Amino acid sequence: MAKEKNESKTCDFCGQPVDAVNHVFQGRRGSFICGDCVLTANAMIREREIEATIPWTEKTFPVPSEIKAFLDTYVIGQERAKVAISVAVYNHYKRILHRAMRANDDDVELDKSNILLLGPTGTGKTLIAQTLARFLAVPFCIADATVLTEAGYVG
């Protein structure tokens, strides 16, 4: 449908008059889009790309009690460790999702935290980490650091 000469040109997405916006882009077949609609479309595309790469969203990511309940099905004991890890994993993914979804002008910063599991052999440190990796569907790798120590080192 061709536009008449006396009809004012408008953005084909939002309907704003071309004269009322700062930037206007004209398509090959006479269609128009304003700069605001370009930014909106770009944000929508970015959000869809992020959603395609991240399996969790803030609404679907399990809360710490659900993470701990999954750990409880595989790990016996170590209640304090399971609670601490469940909360840390939840906060970690919340930080990742927040960073991926936030706008450029967002002033909220979520700090990174780390966990160090210590304990004697056979207390379930590796089992907790393996179970958590299975729950989150992420790869799990075990590395041996004994080759990094000096020969003959004691202590």
Secondary structure as UniProt FT lines:
FT   TURN            5..6
FT   TURN            12..14
FT   HELIX           18..20
FT   STRAND          24..26
FT   TURN            28..29
FT   STRAND          32..34
FT   HELIX           35..53
FT   TURN            58..60
FT   HELIX           64..74
FT   HELIX           79..101
FT   TURN            104..105
FT   TURN            121..122
FT   HELIX           125..136
FT   HELIX           146..148
FT   TURN            151..152
//
